[in-house]
């Protein structure tokens, strides 16, 4: 085992403090906003014991678990993730199958996405985003010599993603499938897949999305409601219309922290999927813009870290770093677009901010992996083995 000398200890490269602090800022801000958005819901729900801090306390516990998981993850070398990538992906598939088994998976609001663990619930689709990112990065590196071959590079990944898509749509969780599809396509593109194959993949994806929408009445209703929420403000357009009202009330600087009206049982899922609407109402355009800029910074850092890894010929690390950036960026964009009425309603939370234990843990593990990749880059830059 490589031992650092005293001189190496003194000059050893540090971690990316900016990335860590931005992550902690988003996590802390999320805790404040989850508390603000959930007070009325917690007081009105008998299951919470009418305790106003019910969701805030649970979210704080999730944060502690997530930060501990992130700390442990940071100690693990990146090469370990490459070795176990196929096994993690298989574990994710097993969890996606388990959640569909009657008596094992829990159904809420017509969706069967959770596995009860007694003290908490596990959402396999959130872990699958992490496992898929690691797996696609490893697959792309292993198939680097065959990126121009349809049968050797694209077809096996297509088959695997169809299985994942089938399981996710059975829950149904179209939002998670959209994020995983975006990660897969983007990482394959960054890995050098043939341009014609990539174009064909995009066309197939568009056709597939249209077919999924047309074949499912509830998805079609969401599209209709998204296009004109005011046509049925008490039905299909209820959630979106109230989110838009929240944005309208917030204006530039908001109505003040804790002063939201829409969170008073008007806006459904105010502490999860539509947390950004509460932020918009209470902190205005400035608050929303600040959140957007912080996410943009994380994505840019992820791509910069990936670029640095390429310089040291660490191609798996590079694709994994950029895949994590794509995951965080795409999910944040979709959630923000849904809240603003720019995209159809999807069951996707705002990364690092919204209430939800599985999502917070998965996000923190992913960002810890990103920090580890950067840390290894810094060691290599100073001639220290990673």
N, C-alpha and C positions, 0 to 999 in steps of 0.2 A: 504493500500500500504506500502511496506517495505521501511523504511527510513534509510539511512546510517548515522551512528554516525560519529563524527569527527575522531575517531580512524580508523573506516572503510574507510573513505575517504582517509586518509593518506596511509593506507596499501592496498587499493583496487587494485586488479590485473589489469594490463594493457592489451592492445590488442597485437596481434602478429605483432610487428613492422617489422620483417623480411619479412613476407608475404605481408604486405602493401607496403613496399619499392620495393620489386621485382615486384609487380603489377604495381606500378607507373613507374618503370624503363622500363618495357615492353611497357606501354602506351606512355611514352615520346619518346622512341626509335622508336615506330611505327609511331608517328607523323612526325619525321624527315625523316624516310624512305618513308612514303607515299608522302611527299612533293618531295623528290628526284625522286621517281619513276613516279610521275604524271606531272612533269613540262611540258614535251614535249607534252603529251596528252592534257593537259589543253590549251596550246598555240595553238594547231592544231584544236581544236574543237570550232566551232562557237557558240555552245550552252553555252559554258563557258565564252564567251566574249573575248576569247584569253588571259585570265588572268592566268598567271603561278601559282598563289597561290590559284586558285579556289578550288581544291580538298583538299589542306592543310587547308584552312580556314574552309571548311565544316567539315573536320575531327576534327579540334580543337573544333568546336561547339558541335559535337557529344561527344567528350571527356568531355566537361563541363557538358553536360546533363547526361552522364553516371556516372560521379563522384558524381553529386548531387543525382542521383537515388541510387547509392551505399551508400551514406551517410545516406539517409532516410531509406534504407533497413537495415542498421546496427542497427538502433534504434528499429527494430521490433523483438520481442522474437521469438525463433525458434518454440515454440509451436503454434504460429499463423499460420505458414506455414503448419503444420500438420493438423490443423483444416480446412484450405481452400484448401487443396491439390486437392480434387475431383472437386471443383468449378473452380480452375485454369486450370485443365486439360480439363474440358468442354469448358471453354473460349478459350483454344487453339484450340480445335476441331472446334469451331464456326469460328475462324479466318481462319483456313485452308480451311473451306468450302467457306467462303466469298471470299478468294483470287481466287477461281476457277470460280466465277460468272462473266460472261461477263459484262464489263462496270464498275466492281468494282476492279478486279485485273488487274494489268498492266503486259503486256507481253514484255520481252526483250530477244533478241537472242533465240527465240523459247521457252522460259520458262516463265510461269506465276506464279511468286513468290512474287510479291510486291503489296501492297495496297497504292495508293497515298493519302497523307494527306495534300496536298497543299504545305506546307513548307518543307516536307520531305516524305520519303516512309517507310512503315512498312513491314518487312519481317517476316510473322507469324512463319515460320519454326524455326527461331532463338529463338523466345520466347517459342516455343513448346519444344525445348531442355531443357529449364529451367523448364517448367511446368511438363514435363515428368519425369525429375529427382526427383522433389518433390513428384509427384504422386507415382512413383514406390517405393520410400523409404517408404511412408506412407502405400502403399498396402502391402509391404513385412512385415511391423510391424503388421498390422492388421491380416494378414494371417499366422502369425508365427506358430500357432498351427497346421496348415494344410500344411506345406511345403513338407510333404511326400505324399500328395494327388494330383493326376493328375487333377481331376475334380474341386477341391476346390482351388488350388493354381495356377496351370499352365494354365488351360484352359481359365479362365476369362481374365487373362493378355494377353494370345495369341489373344483372340478375339479383345481386345482393341487395341493391337499393329497392328493387321491386318487392322483395320479401319484407324489408323494413317498412316500406310504404304501405303494404297490405296490412301489416300488424297495427301500424299507427292509425290507419283509416278505419280499422275495426273498432277502435276505442270510442268515438273517433277523435283524432287529434291532427287535424289538417295543418295547423300552425307549426307544430313540431316537424312534420314531414316537409313543409316548405323550407324551414331553416336547414334541416339536414340535406335536402336536395341542393340548396344554395351553396352549402359548405362543400359538398361533393363535387359539383360542377366547377366551382371556383378553384379548388385545390388541384383538380385534374388539369384545368387550364394553366394554372401557375406551374404545374409539373411538366408542361410541354406537350399535352395531348394534341394530336393532329387537328388542324383548324377545321377541316371538313367534318370530322367526327364530332368536334365540339359544336359546330353549327347545327348538325343533325340532332345532337342531344338537346339543344335549346328548343328546336322545333318540336321534337317529341314531347318535351316538358310542357310547352304551351298547349299542345293538343291534349295531353293528358289532363292538365288542369281544367281545360274547357269541358272535357268529358266528365270529369269528376263533379264539376258544378252542375252540369245539365242532368246528371244521373241521380242527384240527391236533392229532394225538395227543400230540405232545410238550408243547404248551401245556396240554392237558387234564391230562396227568400232573403238570405243575408245580402246577396248581391243587389237584389231589388231594393231592400231597405237601405243599403249603403248609397245607392244612386240618388234616392230622394227620401231621406228619413222623415221629412215633414209631411209626406203623403200619408203616413200612418204613424204619427208620433206616439200613440198609445199601444202600438203593436210592434211590427217589425222594426220600426225606426226609433223605438223608445230609448234604448241605451245610447245610441249615437246622438239623438237629438238633445239629451241631457248633457252629454259630454260637450257638445257644441255650445250649449248654454253656459256651461262652466268656463269654457274658453272665452266666450263673449263677455262674461261678467268680470273676468280677470283683467282685461285690457292690458296696459303696459306694466303696472307694478302690483297688480292683484288687490284683493280685498283685505289681505292680512292673514298671517299664519293662524289657522284655527277658525277662521271666519267663513269658511265655505258653507254655502246653502245646499248645494247639490249632494254633498255627502250625508245630508240628513234624510237618508233612505230614499232619495230620489234617483240617484245614480247607482245602478247595480255594479257590483264588483269594484267599488271605489278604492279599496285597499290593495287590489291585485291588478287585473287587466287595465283598469281605468284610473290608476294612480296619477298618471300624467295630467288628466283632466282636473284633478283636485289641486295639483301643483300649479296648473295654469290659472285656476280660479283664485287661489290664495296668494300666489307670488307673481302672477302675470306673465307677460311675454319675457321679461327679464329672467324669471326662474326657469322657464322652459328652455330658453336659449342657453342658459348656463349648463343645464343638464345635457343638452345636445352637444355643446362644445366639449364637455368632459368625455362623453362617449367618443366623439371624433378624435380626441387626443389619444385615447386608449387604442383606437384602431390604427392611427398613424404610428404609434409606438410599436404596435405588434408587427406592422409591415417593416418598420425600420430595423427591429430586432431580427426579423426574418432575413432581411437583406444582409445584415452583418453576419448571420450564420452562413449564408451562401458564400461569403468571402473566405470562410474557413472550411468550405466544402462540407458543411454539416447540413446536407440537403433535407434529411428528415426533420431536423430541428427547425429549419427555415420554413418548410411547408406546414409544420405543426403550429408555429408561431403565427403565420399568416392565416391559417385556418381558424385559430382562436379569435383573431381580429375580425375575420369575416363573420363568425358566429355571433360575437357580441354586437357588431355593427348591424348586421342584417336583422337580428331580433329587435334591437333598439329602433331601427327604422320602421319595421313593421308595426311595432307597438305604438310608436309616435304617429304613424300614418293612420292607424285605426282610431286613435283618440281624436285626431284632427279631422276625421271624415275623409281622408285621402285614400284609404284602403278599406276593404270589407272587414267586418268584425271577425277577429280570430282569438282563440284562447291562448294568447301569448302574453306573458308578463314582461315588465320592463326590467332588464338585467340589473342585478345588484340593488335594486330599489324596491320592487314589489314584494308583498308578503308571499312567502312560500319557501319551505325548508329545503326541498330537493333542488330547486332552482338556485337558491343562494349557495348551497354547498357545491353544486356543480360549477357555478360561475367562479367561486373562490379557488377551487382546485385548478380550473383552467388557467386562471390568472397567476396562480403560483407556479404552474408549469412554464408559463411565459416568463415570469421572473427568473426561473431557473435557467432557461435558455439564454437569457441576457447575461446572467451571472457567469455561465460557462463561456460565453463569448468574451466577456471581460477578462477572464482568466487566460484564455488563449491569446488575447491581445498583449498580455504581459509575459507570455511564454510559460505560463503555468498550466499543467495538464488539467483538463476540465473534469 
